[in-house]
Structures are given as structure tokens and as C-alpha cells.
Amino acid sequence: MASSSNPTSMSTDSLNLAIQVERNPSESRLAELGIKSWPKWGCPPGKFPLKFEAKETCYFLKGKVKASIKGSCEWVEFGSGDLVTFPNGLSCTWDVSVAVDKHYKFDSS
């Protein structure tokens, strides 16, 4: 007797492609990471497909984003005051409701 497979059992978490959000990190944590020396980037409200070719860590100074992970029904919200890490290889679409201003750093290792 054949059993049916559960299509939701394979999530992006099992592939280590999860977006990590650290809400309101302390000033000492931000200083330890050297956030203020990182380059800045911003974007207006809108929808943007993104593919991360390297691990990216960023600190959101402004903005509000809902990221939908490609090939999944999962989504993550983040924005002003959040420290967010995107893994290498992640594809997602950002739905930006409030313009983004962030510091960012790529880690190619």
C-alpha cells in the first residue's frame, strides 16, 4: 500500500536557508560588529526579487519588509532596529512597505 508524501515536510529551514532576525540588538553588540563602518544601502517601497550570492548581515536603520522565500509559503518580517542575516544561496522577494535604509556586510566564506 503506497503512502502519500507530505509536500510541506521539506522547508527552507531543512536546507539551512532561513532568514535570521535579531530584534533590537544592544548598542554594545552593534559596536562589537562594527556596524557603523559598514556600507549603507537603501530602497523605496515596492517588490524586489533578490538572490543572495554570499551570506549578508545587515542592520536596518529604517524600513519595513516582508520577505517571501522562493519555493516556500514561508515569509519573515523585519525592519527598523533589526539585525538580519541572509544565508548564501537564498532567493526571496522583498515586499517593502516602508523605504529601507540599512548598513550591510557580505561574508563570502
A tleap script that builds the chain and sets N, CA, C and O, in Angstrom:
source leaprc.protein.ff14SB
mol = sequence {
  NMET ALA SER SER SER ASN PRO THR SER MET
  SER THR ASP SER LEU ASN LEU ALA ILE GLN
  VAL GLU ARG ASN PRO SER GLU SER ARG LEU
  ALA GLU LEU GLY ILE LYS SER TRP PRO LYS
  TRP GLY CYS PRO PRO GLY LYS PHE PRO LEU
  LYS PHE GLU ALA LYS GLU THR CYS TYR PHE
  LEU LYS GLY LYS VAL LYS ALA SER ILE LYS
  GLY SER CYS GLU TRP VAL GLU PHE GLY SER
  GLY ASP LEU VAL THR PHE PRO ASN GLY LEU
  SER CYS THR TRP ASP VAL SER VAL ALA VAL
  ASP LYS HIE TYR LYS PHE ASP SER CSER
}
set mol.1.N position { 0.833 -1.174 0.000 }
set mol.1.CA position { 0.000 0.000 0.000 }
set mol.1.C position { 0.882 1.243 0.000 }
set mol.1.O position { 1.741 1.389 0.869 }
set mol.2.N position { 0.684 2.125 -0.948 }
set mol.2.CA position { 1.509 3.336 -1.077 }
set mol.2.C position { 1.015 4.408 -0.118 }
set mol.2.O position { -0.183 4.543 0.128 }
set mol.3.N position { 1.957 5.160 0.413 }
set mol.3.CA position { 1.564 6.283 1.277 }
set mol.3.C position { 1.853 7.581 0.545 }
set mol.3.O position { 2.787 7.668 -0.252 }
set mol.4.N position { 1.058 8.560 0.821 }
set mol.4.CA position { 1.287 9.853 0.163 }
set mol.4.C position { 2.305 10.649 0.953 }
set mol.4.O position { 2.348 10.573 2.181 }
set mol.5.N position { 3.115 11.405 0.252 }
set mol.5.CA position { 4.114 12.220 0.939 }
set mol.5.C position { 3.510 13.572 1.288 }
set mol.5.O position { 2.578 14.036 0.631 }
set mol.6.N position { 4.036 14.182 2.306 }
set mol.6.CA position { 3.569 15.497 2.737 }
set mol.6.C position { 4.449 16.543 2.078 }
set mol.6.O position { 5.627 16.649 2.422 }
set mol.7.N position { 3.913 17.329 1.131 }
set mol.7.CA position { 4.747 18.282 0.397 }
set mol.7.C position { 5.293 19.411 1.262 }
set mol.7.O position { 6.235 20.087 0.848 }
set mol.8.N position { 4.736 19.639 2.444 }
set mol.8.CA position { 5.222 20.723 3.292 }
set mol.8.C position { 6.351 20.266 4.215 }
set mol.8.O position { 6.872 21.068 4.990 }
set mol.9.N position { 6.734 18.991 4.144 }
set mol.9.CA position { 7.773 18.499 5.049 }
set mol.9.C position { 9.163 19.031 4.695 }
set mol.9.O position { 10.042 19.062 5.556 }
set mol.10.N position { 9.375 19.444 3.464 }
set mol.10.CA position { 10.667 19.992 3.037 }
set mol.10.C position { 10.587 21.508 3.105 }
set mol.10.O position { 10.000 22.137 2.225 }
set mol.11.N position { 11.161 22.091 4.122 }
set mol.11.CA position { 11.111 23.548 4.255 }
set mol.11.C position { 12.490 24.138 4.001 }
set mol.11.O position { 13.487 23.418 3.934 }
set mol.12.N position { 12.530 25.454 3.860 }
set mol.12.CA position { 13.815 26.103 3.650 }
set mol.12.C position { 14.705 25.943 4.870 }
set mol.12.O position { 15.929 25.987 4.746 }
set mol.13.N position { 14.118 25.759 6.050 }
set mol.13.CA position { 14.926 25.558 7.250 }
set mol.13.C position { 15.769 24.289 7.121 }
set mol.13.O position { 16.914 24.257 7.572 }
set mol.14.N position { 15.208 23.245 6.507 }
set mol.14.CA position { 15.946 21.991 6.380 }
set mol.14.C position { 17.118 22.132 5.408 }
set mol.14.O position { 18.021 21.296 5.396 }
set mol.15.N position { 17.101 23.179 4.603 }
set mol.15.CA position { 18.200 23.439 3.676 }
set mol.15.C position { 19.145 24.510 4.223 }
set mol.15.O position { 20.040 24.967 3.511 }
set mol.16.N position { 18.954 24.909 5.467 }
set mol.16.CA position { 19.745 25.969 6.105 }
set mol.16.C position { 19.656 27.284 5.347 }
set mol.16.O position { 20.633 28.030 5.269 }
set mol.17.N position { 18.483 27.569 4.788 }
set mol.17.CA position { 18.277 28.818 4.072 }
set mol.17.C position { 17.271 29.684 4.822 }
set mol.17.O position { 16.408 30.314 4.211 }
set mol.18.N position { 17.384 29.712 6.114 }
set mol.18.CA position { 16.473 30.512 6.929 }
set mol.18.C position { 17.029 31.920 7.134 }
set mol.18.O position { 18.233 32.114 7.299 }
set mol.19.N position { 16.133 32.882 7.118 }
set mol.19.CA position { 16.498 34.261 7.438 }
set mol.19.C position { 16.488 34.381 8.965 }
set mol.19.O position { 15.505 34.033 9.619 }
set mol.20.N position { 17.589 34.877 9.517 }
set mol.20.CA position { 17.683 35.048 10.968 }
set mol.20.C position { 17.493 36.508 11.317 }
set mol.20.O position { 18.142 37.381 10.740 }
set mol.21.N position { 16.592 36.778 12.273 }
set mol.21.CA position { 16.306 38.145 12.694 }
set mol.21.C position { 16.580 38.278 14.182 }
set mol.21.O position { 16.021 37.550 15.003 }
set mol.22.N position { 17.456 39.225 14.514 }
set mol.22.CA position { 17.739 39.556 15.911 }
set mol.22.C position { 17.097 40.921 16.170 }
set mol.22.O position { 17.550 41.939 15.646 }
set mol.23.N position { 16.047 40.930 16.976 }
set mol.23.CA position { 15.288 42.156 17.233 }
set mol.23.C position { 16.014 43.060 18.231 }
set mol.23.O position { 16.420 42.619 19.306 }
set mol.24.N position { 16.168 44.316 17.859 }
set mol.24.CA position { 16.735 45.360 18.727 }
set mol.24.C position { 17.998 44.928 19.481 }
set mol.24.O position { 18.001 44.895 20.711 }
set mol.25.N position { 19.072 44.598 18.750 }
set mol.25.CA position { 20.326 44.231 19.422 }
set mol.25.C position { 20.861 45.420 20.231 }
set mol.25.O position { 20.581 46.574 19.910 }
set mol.26.N position { 21.624 45.127 21.268 }
set mol.26.CA position { 22.164 46.170 22.146 }
set mol.26.C position { 23.204 47.018 21.411 }
set mol.26.O position { 23.791 46.585 20.419 }
set mol.27.N position { 23.417 48.223 21.914 }
set mol.27.CA position { 24.449 49.110 21.344 }
set mol.27.C position { 25.812 48.447 21.406 }
set mol.27.O position { 26.616 48.602 20.487 }
set mol.28.N position { 26.088 47.702 22.486 }
set mol.28.CA position { 27.389 47.037 22.601 }
set mol.28.C position { 27.543 45.946 21.539 }
set mol.28.O position { 28.642 45.743 21.023 }
set mol.29.N position { 26.464 45.247 21.209 }
set mol.29.CA position { 26.508 44.226 20.154 }
set mol.29.C position { 26.773 44.887 18.798 }
set mol.29.O position { 27.576 44.389 18.008 }
set mol.30.N position { 26.103 45.997 18.537 }
set mol.30.CA position { 26.302 46.709 17.269 }
set mol.30.C position { 27.727 47.237 17.159 }
set mol.30.O position { 28.333 47.184 16.090 }
set mol.31.N position { 28.260 47.748 18.270 }
set mol.31.CA position { 29.640 48.260 18.288 }
set mol.31.C position { 30.636 47.116 18.067 }
set mol.31.O position { 31.621 47.272 17.345 }
set mol.32.N position { 30.372 45.973 18.691 }
set mol.32.CA position { 31.236 44.795 18.554 }
set mol.32.C position { 31.316 44.349 17.085 }
set mol.32.O position { 32.377 43.929 16.622 }
set mol.33.N position { 30.205 44.440 16.362 }
set mol.33.CA position { 30.166 44.050 14.954 }
set mol.33.C position { 30.740 45.133 14.030 }
set mol.33.O position { 31.050 44.858 12.871 }
set mol.34.N position { 30.880 46.356 14.541 }
set mol.34.CA position { 31.404 47.452 13.731 }
set mol.34.C position { 30.405 47.964 12.710 }
set mol.34.O position { 30.790 48.416 11.631 }
set mol.35.N position { 29.126 47.895 13.044 }
set mol.35.CA position { 28.037 48.251 12.120 }
set mol.35.C position { 28.249 49.616 11.452 }
set mol.35.O position { 28.046 49.751 10.245 }
set mol.36.N position { 28.653 50.618 12.222 }
set mol.36.CA position { 28.749 51.982 11.679 }
set mol.36.C position { 29.806 52.119 10.590 }
set mol.36.O position { 29.782 53.086 9.829 }
set mol.37.N position { 30.739 51.163 10.504 }
set mol.37.CA position { 31.761 51.209 9.450 }
set mol.37.C position { 31.316 50.464 8.188 }
set mol.37.O position { 31.993 50.530 7.162 }
set mol.38.N position { 30.184 49.758 8.256 }
set mol.38.CA position { 29.682 49.022 7.094 }
set mol.38.C position { 29.075 49.991 6.084 }
set mol.38.O position { 28.594 51.056 6.470 }
set mol.39.N position { 29.088 49.641 4.803 }
set mol.39.CA position { 28.438 50.491 3.793 }
set mol.39.C position { 26.932 50.559 4.043 }
set mol.39.O position { 26.360 49.737 4.759 }
set mol.40.N position { 26.306 51.572 3.424 }
set mol.40.CA position { 24.855 51.723 3.547 }
set mol.40.C position { 24.190 51.485 2.199 }
set mol.40.O position { 24.795 51.671 1.143 }
set mol.41.N position { 22.924 51.068 2.264 }
set mol.41.CA position { 22.118 50.815 1.074 }
set mol.41.C position { 20.673 51.110 1.422 }
set mol.41.O position { 20.254 50.942 2.567 }
set mol.42.N position { 19.922 51.544 0.447 }
set mol.42.CA position { 18.514 51.808 0.682 }
set mol.42.C position { 17.694 51.507 -0.553 }
set mol.42.O position { 18.230 51.352 -1.650 }
set mol.43.N position { 16.373 51.426 -0.361 }
set mol.43.CA position { 15.459 51.233 -1.483 }
set mol.43.C position { 14.097 51.802 -1.121 }
set mol.43.O position { 13.739 51.884 0.054 }
set mol.44.N position { 13.337 52.197 -2.144 }
set mol.44.CA position { 11.998 52.724 -1.916 }
set mol.44.C position { 11.001 51.581 -1.699 }
set mol.44.O position { 11.346 50.413 -1.882 }
set mol.45.N position { 9.772 51.914 -1.312 }
set mol.45.CA position { 8.744 50.862 -1.244 }
set mol.45.C position { 8.560 50.201 -2.608 }
set mol.45.O position { 8.732 50.841 -3.645 }
set mol.46.N position { 8.208 48.919 -2.594 }
set mol.46.CA position { 7.995 48.158 -3.824 }
set mol.46.C position { 8.317 46.695 -3.590 }
set mol.46.O position { 8.603 46.284 -2.465 }
set mol.47.N position { 8.270 45.901 -4.669 }
set mol.47.CA position { 8.602 44.468 -4.588 }
set mol.47.C position { 9.881 44.225 -5.366 }
set mol.47.O position { 10.037 44.682 -6.498 }
set mol.48.N position { 10.802 43.493 -4.733 }
set mol.48.CA position { 12.123 43.264 -5.316 }
set mol.48.C position { 12.530 41.806 -5.160 }
set mol.48.O position { 12.662 41.337 -4.030 }
set mol.49.N position { 12.737 41.060 -6.267 }
set mol.49.CA position { 13.278 39.704 -6.159 }
set mol.49.C position { 14.779 39.786 -5.881 }
set mol.49.O position { 15.486 40.566 -6.519 }
set mol.50.N position { 15.263 38.992 -4.938 }
set mol.50.CA position { 16.684 39.009 -4.559 }
set mol.50.C position { 17.227 37.593 -4.478 }
set mol.50.O position { 16.529 36.668 -4.064 }
set mol.51.N position { 18.493 37.437 -4.881 }
set mol.51.CA position { 19.218 36.181 -4.673 }
set mol.51.C position { 20.529 36.539 -4.000 }
set mol.51.O position { 21.296 37.361 -4.502 }
set mol.52.N position { 20.780 35.913 -2.854 }
set mol.52.CA position { 21.985 36.207 -2.085 }
set mol.52.C position { 23.102 35.270 -2.520 }
set mol.52.O position { 23.042 34.061 -2.300 }
set mol.53.N position { 24.135 35.859 -3.148 }
set mol.53.CA position { 25.279 35.102 -3.657 }
set mol.53.C position { 26.350 34.914 -2.589 }
set mol.53.O position { 27.335 34.206 -2.801 }
set mol.54.N position { 26.149 35.554 -1.439 }
set mol.54.CA position { 27.037 35.425 -0.281 }
set mol.54.C position { 26.188 35.681 0.953 }
set mol.54.O position { 25.125 36.296 0.866 }
set mol.55.N position { 26.653 35.214 2.090 }
set mol.55.CA position { 25.959 35.499 3.345 }
set mol.55.C position { 25.989 37.013 3.573 }
set mol.55.O position { 27.040 37.642 3.450 }
set mol.56.N position { 24.840 37.590 3.904 }
set mol.56.CA position { 24.774 39.026 4.184 }
set mol.56.C position { 24.178 39.249 5.564 }
set mol.56.O position { 23.154 38.666 5.921 }
set mol.57.N position { 24.836 40.102 6.327 }
set mol.57.CA position { 24.308 40.555 7.608 }
set mol.57.C position { 24.027 42.031 7.456 }
set mol.57.O position { 24.854 42.770 6.922 }
set mol.58.N position { 22.873 42.468 7.918 }
set mol.58.CA position { 22.548 43.888 7.796 }
set mol.58.C position { 21.783 44.377 9.018 }
set mol.58.O position { 21.087 43.617 9.692 }
set mol.59.N position { 21.935 45.663 9.278 }
set mol.59.CA position { 21.247 46.320 10.377 }
set mol.59.C position { 20.341 47.393 9.788 }
set mol.59.O position { 20.807 48.317 9.122 }
set mol.60.N position { 19.049 47.262 10.038 }
set mol.60.CA position { 18.061 48.173 9.471 }
set mol.60.C position { 17.914 49.429 10.323 }
set mol.60.O position { 17.483 49.373 11.475 }
set mol.61.N position { 18.286 50.570 9.726 }
set mol.61.CA position { 18.112 51.862 10.381 }
set mol.61.C position { 16.662 52.335 10.232 }
set mol.61.O position { 16.080 52.923 11.144 }
set mol.62.N position { 16.101 52.056 9.048 }
set mol.62.CA position { 14.722 52.431 8.725 }
set mol.62.C position { 14.122 51.342 7.861 }
set mol.62.O position { 14.839 50.552 7.247 }
set mol.63.N position { 12.804 51.308 7.820 }
set mol.63.CA position { 12.123 50.455 6.863 }
set mol.63.C position { 11.284 49.366 7.475 }
set mol.63.O position { 11.334 49.101 8.676 }
set mol.64.N position { 10.505 48.739 6.604 }
set mol.64.CA position { 9.683 47.589 6.978 }
set mol.64.C position { 9.574 46.693 5.755 }
set mol.64.O position { 9.184 47.140 4.676 }
set mol.65.N position { 9.928 45.400 5.935 }
set mol.65.CA position { 9.999 44.448 4.828 }
set mol.65.C position { 9.308 43.146 5.228 }
set mol.65.O position { 9.425 42.681 6.361 }
set mol.66.N position { 8.586 42.572 4.265 }
set mol.66.CA position { 8.072 41.209 4.396 }
set mol.66.C position { 8.746 40.416 3.289 }
set mol.66.O position { 8.503 40.667 2.109 }
set mol.67.N position { 9.592 39.458 3.661 }
set mol.67.CA position { 10.338 38.661 2.680 }
set mol.67.C position { 9.668 37.308 2.505 }
set mol.67.O position { 9.479 36.567 3.470 }
set mol.68.N position { 9.308 36.989 1.259 }
set mol.68.CA position { 8.738 35.690 0.914 }
set mol.68.C position { 9.847 34.835 0.324 }
set mol.68.O position { 10.512 35.237 -0.630 }
set mol.69.N position { 10.043 33.654 0.896 }
set mol.69.CA position { 11.126 32.776 0.470 }
set mol.69.C position { 10.678 31.960 -0.746 }
set mol.69.O position { 9.629 31.316 -0.725 }
set mol.70.N position { 11.498 32.001 -1.811 }
set mol.70.CA position { 11.166 31.322 -3.072 }
set mol.70.C position { 10.986 29.822 -2.850 }
set mol.70.O position { 11.778 29.184 -2.156 }
set mol.71.N position { 9.929 29.272 -3.454 }
set mol.71.CA position { 9.674 27.842 -3.361 }
set mol.71.C position { 9.063 27.417 -2.047 }
set mol.71.O position { 9.043 26.228 -1.726 }
set mol.72.N position { 8.563 28.370 -1.282 }
set mol.72.CA position { 8.020 28.090 0.041 }
set mol.72.C position { 6.850 29.024 0.305 }
set mol.72.O position { 6.732 30.077 -0.322 }
set mol.73.N position { 6.005 28.642 1.215 }
set mol.73.CA position { 4.938 29.547 1.635 }
set mol.73.C position { 5.382 30.345 2.856 }
set mol.73.O position { 4.585 31.086 3.431 }
set mol.74.N position { 6.645 30.203 3.260 }
set mol.74.CA position { 7.181 30.902 4.422 }
set mol.74.C position { 7.503 32.355 4.096 }
set mol.74.O position { 7.868 32.683 2.968 }
set mol.75.N position { 7.364 33.212 5.087 }
set mol.75.CA position { 7.752 34.615 4.972 }
set mol.75.C position { 8.228 35.101 6.330 }
set mol.75.O position { 7.887 34.537 7.369 }
set mol.76.N position { 9.028 36.164 6.296 }
set mol.76.CA position { 9.619 36.736 7.504 }
set mol.76.C position { 9.471 38.250 7.418 }
set mol.76.O position { 9.682 38.836 6.356 }
set mol.77.N position { 9.110 38.885 8.528 }
set mol.77.CA position { 9.032 40.346 8.573 }
set mol.77.C position { 10.187 40.886 9.407 }
set mol.77.O position { 10.558 40.307 10.428 }
set mol.78.N position { 10.747 42.002 8.956 }
set mol.78.CA position { 11.819 42.673 9.682 }
set mol.78.C position { 11.839 44.129 9.270 }
set mol.78.O position { 11.201 44.524 8.294 }
set mol.79.N position { 12.583 44.928 10.031 }
set mol.79.CA position { 12.661 46.347 9.711 }
set mol.79.C position { 13.499 47.116 10.705 }
set mol.79.O position { 14.434 46.581 11.300 }
set mol.80.N position { 13.156 48.364 10.876 }
set mol.80.CA position { 13.915 49.299 11.711 }
set mol.80.C position { 14.307 48.678 13.050 }
set mol.80.O position { 13.466 48.173 13.793 }
set mol.81.N position { 15.635 48.732 13.342 }
set mol.81.CA position { 16.144 48.215 14.608 }
set mol.81.C position { 16.513 46.744 14.593 }
set mol.81.O position { 17.005 46.230 15.597 }
set mol.82.N position { 16.289 46.042 13.473 }
set mol.82.CA position { 16.580 44.606 13.404 }
set mol.82.C position { 17.941 44.340 12.763 }
set mol.82.O position { 18.346 45.022 11.821 }
set mol.83.N position { 18.637 43.333 13.295 }
set mol.83.CA position { 19.873 42.802 12.723 }
set mol.83.C position { 19.475 41.508 12.014 }
set mol.83.O position { 18.999 40.570 12.653 }
set mol.84.N position { 19.668 41.459 10.707 }
set mol.84.CA position { 19.144 40.351 9.901 }
set mol.84.C position { 20.281 39.679 9.136 }
set mol.84.O position { 21.157 40.351 8.591 }
set mol.85.N position { 20.257 38.338 9.101 }
set mol.85.CA position { 21.254 37.569 8.358 }
set mol.85.C position { 20.549 36.744 7.288 }
set mol.85.O position { 19.605 36.003 7.565 }
set mol.86.N position { 21.040 36.896 6.046 }
set mol.86.CA position { 20.531 36.146 4.902 }
set mol.86.C position { 21.608 35.156 4.480 }
set mol.86.O position { 22.744 35.561 4.234 }
set mol.87.N position { 21.281 33.859 4.389 }
set mol.87.CA position { 22.296 32.870 4.017 }
set mol.87.C position { 22.638 32.900 2.526 }
set mol.87.O position { 21.819 33.290 1.694 }
set mol.88.N position { 23.847 32.487 2.214 }
set mol.88.CA position { 24.292 32.327 0.831 }
set mol.88.C position { 23.347 31.358 0.129 }
set mol.88.O position { 23.041 30.291 0.659 }
set mol.89.N position { 22.883 31.731 -1.070 }
set mol.89.CA position { 22.028 30.855 -1.865 }
set mol.89.C position { 20.538 31.105 -1.706 }
set mol.89.O position { 19.737 30.513 -2.430 }
set mol.90.N position { 20.152 31.958 -0.787 }
set mol.90.CA position { 18.737 32.237 -0.560 }
set mol.90.C position { 18.161 33.087 -1.686 }
set mol.90.O position { 18.769 34.075 -2.096 }
set mol.91.N position { 16.988 32.701 -2.184 }
set mol.91.CA position { 16.224 33.519 -3.119 }
set mol.91.C position { 14.921 33.905 -2.433 }
set mol.91.O position { 14.233 33.056 -1.866 }
set mol.92.N position { 14.593 35.173 -2.487 }
set mol.92.CA position { 13.366 35.639 -1.865 }
set mol.92.C position { 12.889 36.901 -2.568 }
set mol.92.O position { 13.609 37.486 -3.378 }
set mol.93.N position { 11.675 37.310 -2.252 }
set mol.93.CA position { 11.132 38.565 -2.758 }
set mol.93.C position { 10.841 39.466 -1.573 }
set mol.93.O position { 10.138 39.082 -0.638 }
set mol.94.N position { 11.387 40.663 -1.626 }
set mol.94.CA position { 11.117 41.654 -0.587 }
set mol.94.C position { 9.898 42.462 -0.993 }
set mol.94.O position { 9.835 42.993 -2.101 }
set mol.95.N position { 8.930 42.552 -0.091 }
set mol.95.CA position { 7.792 43.445 -0.244 }
set mol.95.C position { 8.041 44.573 0.760 }
set mol.95.O position { 7.758 44.437 1.950 }
set mol.96.N position { 8.574 45.684 0.258 }
set mol.96.CA position { 8.978 46.806 1.110 }
set mol.96.C position { 7.797 47.763 1.248 }
set mol.96.O position { 7.362 48.367 0.267 }
set mol.97.N position { 7.276 47.900 2.483 }
set mol.97.CA position { 6.141 48.800 2.709 }
set mol.97.C position { 6.593 50.173 3.207 }
set mol.97.O position { 5.890 51.165 3.013 }
set mol.98.N position { 7.769 50.236 3.852 }
set mol.98.CA position { 8.372 51.498 4.296 }
set mol.98.C position { 9.814 51.505 3.779 }
set mol.98.O position { 10.549 50.539 3.981 }
set mol.99.N position { 10.221 52.595 3.110 }
set mol.99.CA position { 11.553 52.691 2.497 }
set mol.99.C position { 12.653 52.209 3.445 }
set mol.99.O position { 12.637 52.502 4.640 }
set mol.100.N position { 13.602 51.466 2.886 }
set mol.100.CA position { 14.686 50.846 3.652 }
set mol.100.C position { 15.947 51.701 3.621 }
set mol.100.O position { 16.309 52.270 2.591 }
set mol.101.N position { 16.611 51.777 4.782 }
set mol.101.CA position { 17.954 52.338 4.918 }
set mol.101.C position { 18.674 51.378 5.855 }
set mol.101.O position { 18.240 51.177 6.989 }
set mol.102.N position { 19.776 50.781 5.391 }
set mol.102.CA position { 20.455 49.760 6.197 }
set mol.102.C position { 21.956 49.810 6.011 }
set mol.102.O position { 22.458 50.278 4.989 }
set mol.103.N position { 22.675 49.313 7.028 }
set mol.103.CA position { 24.106 49.010 6.915 }
set mol.103.C position { 24.185 47.537 6.553 }
set mol.103.O position { 23.358 46.749 7.010 }
set mol.104.N position { 25.164 47.147 5.739 }
set mol.104.CA position { 25.276 45.739 5.342 }
set mol.104.C position { 26.726 45.298 5.235 }
set mol.104.O position { 27.641 46.108 5.085 }
set mol.105.N position { 26.904 43.975 5.319 }
set mol.105.CA position { 28.234 43.375 5.191 }
set mol.105.C position { 28.069 41.995 4.580 }
set mol.105.O position { 27.224 41.212 5.013 }
set mol.106.N position { 28.894 41.694 3.555 }
set mol.106.CA position { 28.892 40.375 2.932 }
set mol.106.C position { 30.019 39.531 3.510 }
set mol.106.O position { 31.110 40.032 3.785 }
set mol.107.N position { 29.738 38.237 3.691 }
set mol.107.CA position { 30.731 37.284 4.156 }
set mol.107.C position { 30.796 36.183 3.113 }
set mol.107.O position { 29.876 35.372 3.010 }
set mol.108.N position { 31.875 36.145 2.335 }
set mol.108.CA position { 31.982 35.194 1.230 }
set mol.108.C position { 32.508 33.830 1.662 }
set mol.108.O position { 32.595 32.917 0.841 }
set mol.109.N position { 32.861 33.675 2.942 }
set mol.109.CA position { 33.420 32.381 3.386 }
set mol.109.C position { 32.362 31.311 3.519 }
set mol.109.O position { 32.674 30.177 3.881 }
savepdb mol mol.pdb
quit
